[in-house]
């Protein structure tokens, strides 16, 4: 396992870590704690030491599984959770310091931990990023020992740039992949200057970049890839990175020509790791074997300059006009 430093937190974390949105079952399926335990232990057995979860994943069940893992293992496992998405309706006015504090305390209870290594605001409405009192409350909780470090999970580059203006925001979690390349521009530059840890989520564009989907592929009714393609439930950028499904399939075919015979999912993860500003990438897994497959991406040789340029050109010529200005 290769390790990178999570910005100015100083945490030495596995460059390929684990996101737990679908741990415990496929999207839309009931949470399975037995499956979750297998996935999480497989991750740690193979060198992963950073686990990203959230209070809304499995309505708290994911946090419980992560907490059980941490309490059962002797290794140091860095735990990152997220808060804010439980607020309903999910609007700026309903974000208050008291509500967010209660969510952090609930997460600690779910996991059976005294302190979270990292808490992240979970893609709040954009106006929240312009409210210093929200960020001040987390600073209080750092002083109290409830959390160690503060980060944000964002939808938009604008939100990321605003968040890192706060002195105690140390990490940003953001969507970045072959189909969502905008963060590599101004945001990566500013994050590098401030030594901000960058956690990359959705590296496989909700599975599109595995190269295993087709026009006949179907998803479960409760799977966001079924009901959220137009943003009916939350930001559509979380589903297939906001790329039209048919267009995404066409672009995957082009990528397969660039990387013939390769495992495209592993190539997509390796592509993310080509950017030194990235601290870690957090692909999810709904089965233990997917963890192993994801980790093999770190063993691949670096992509060539020609390959990187071709991937950039595929994005610029076909995808950029549809997504670049939105996120």
Helices and strands as residue ranges (DSSP letters): E 3-5, G 7-9, E 12-14, E 18-19, H 33-45, E 50-52, G 57-60, H 61-72, E 78-83, G 92-94, H 97-111, E 116-122, G 126-130, H 132-144, E 147-153, H 157-163, E 169-175, G 182-184, H 186-194, E 197-201, G 208-210, H 224-227, G 236-238, G 240-242, H 245-258, H 264-273, E 280-281, H 288-295, G 296-299, H 305-314, I 315-319, H 320-323
